[in-house]
Structure formats: C-alpha cells, structure tokens
Amino acid sequence: VQLQASGGGLVRAGGSLRLSCVARGTIFSIHAMAWYRQAAGNRRELVADIRESGHTNYAESVKGRFTISRDDAKKTMYLQMNNLKPEDTAVYYCMYDVPGAMDYWGKGTLVTVSS
C-alpha cells in the first residue's frame, strides 16, 4: 500500500489550499486518517485526524481554519486549509491507521505561505 499526497504549493497569507491523500493498493478498512506537518528545524506535529466514526481532532493552531474529511469509498482524505499563515509553511504528511497492519505514511507535500 502506498499513500500519495498532493495539493501543496505556494500561496500568499490569507489564501487557501486543499490537500488530498489517496491510498494505492488493497485496504479493507481504515481506523483513523491524519495529517501531520514538519517545518524546517521542527518536529513533526499532528495537524488533524479523523476517525472511522467521523470524529475529528485539530491542533489548536489550525482550529477554525482547517477542515479534515475522508471518503472511504475512494480511500481518500482531504485537508481544506483556509486563511493560511506563514507559520503554516511545512511539509505535510498523510497517515492511515489500518487495523492489523502498520501505519502507512505518504511522502509529503510542501506548503509554502508567503507573507
């Protein structure tokens, strides 16, 4: 199974981007899906996650600006990012928690927010 993240790019502060993550390969179910990010010189941090139930969780720094969603039929997860700030600049990684298997990680997509 491979995860492919896309949608990153360069945007001005206040702008929006929509990230996508799609799984290639056979997966029967996915417990949780999550977006992490890692800025240069920083640790990787959780941005948002969404459970199979639909319950979501967000980092305080993105609450009210980012929205995570999932489409299990398409094995796809999204992150709608609005009102972006320069401090959101990072490589964004997607992760799928699959029952009975290891966590799967995508290679990351770069988001750069200019001031």
C-alpha positions in Angstrom: 0.0 0.0 0.0 1.2 3.5 -0.9 -0.2 6.8 0.1 0.1 9.7 -2.3 -0.3 13.2 -1.0 -0.9 16.2 -3.3 -2.2 19.7 -3.4 0.7 21.6 -1.8 2.1 24.7 -3.3 3.0 28.4 -2.8 0.2 30.7 -1.6 0.0 34.1 -0.1 -1.1 34.6 3.5 -4.8 34.5 3.7 -5.1 32.2 0.8 -6.4 28.6 0.7 -5.2 25.2 -0.4 -6.8 21.8 -0.5 -4.6 18.8 0.2 -5.5 15.2 -0.9 -4.2 11.9 0.1 -5.1 8.7 -1.7 -4.2 5.1 -1.0 -3.0 2.9 -3.8 -3.4 -0.8 -3.0 -5.8 -3.0 -1.1 -7.1 -1.7 2.1 -10.3 -3.1 3.6 -10.8 -0.5 6.3 -9.0 2.4 7.9 -9.4 3.3 11.5 -8.0 6.8 11.5 -6.6 9.1 8.9 -4.4 12.0 9.9 -2.4 14.9 8.6 1.0 15.8 10.1 3.4 18.6 9.2 7.0 19.3 9.8 8.5 22.7 9.4 12.3 23.1 8.9 14.1 22.5 12.1 11.0 21.4 13.9 9.5 18.1 15.0 6.7 16.5 13.1 3.4 17.5 14.6 -0.2 16.4 14.3 -2.4 18.8 12.4 -5.7 17.0 12.3 -7.1 13.5 12.4 -10.4 11.9 11.6 -11.7 8.6 13.0 -13.8 6.0 11.2 -16.8 7.4 13.1 -16.2 10.8 11.6 -14.9 12.3 14.8 -12.3 14.9 14.2 -9.5 16.4 16.2 -7.4 19.5 15.4 -4.3 21.2 16.6 -5.1 24.4 18.4 -3.1 26.4 15.9 -5.4 25.4 13.0 -8.8 25.2 14.6 -11.4 27.2 12.7 -9.1 27.4 9.6 -8.6 23.8 8.5 -11.1 21.1 7.9 -10.3 17.4 7.5 -12.6 15.0 5.7 -12.5 11.5 4.3 -14.1 9.4 1.6 -13.6 5.8 2.5 -15.0 4.5 -0.8 -12.2 6.4 -2.6 -9.6 5.7 0.2 -9.0 9.4 0.2 -8.5 12.0 2.8 -8.6 15.8 2.4 -7.4 18.8 4.3 -9.1 22.1 3.4 -6.8 24.9 4.6 -8.2 28.4 4.7 -6.7 31.7 5.9 -3.2 30.3 5.7 -0.5 31.9 7.7 3.3 31.9 7.1 3.7 29.7 10.2 1.7 27.0 8.3 4.7 26.6 6.0 5.8 23.0 6.2 5.9 19.6 4.5 2.5 18.0 5.1 2.3 14.2 5.5 -0.7 11.9 5.5 -1.0 8.8 7.6 -3.5 5.9 7.6 -4.0 3.7 10.6 -5.0 0.3 9.2 -6.3 -2.4 11.5 -3.9 -5.3 11.9 -1.2 -3.6 9.9 1.5 -1.0 10.2 0.7 2.7 9.9 1.1 3.9 6.3 2.7 7.3 5.5 2.8 9.4 2.4 6.0 11.1 1.2 4.7 14.6 1.9 3.7 17.7 0.0 5.2 21.1 0.6 3.1 24.0 1.6 4.7 27.4 1.5 2.8 30.5 2.7 4.3 33.9 1.9 3.7 37.0 3.9 
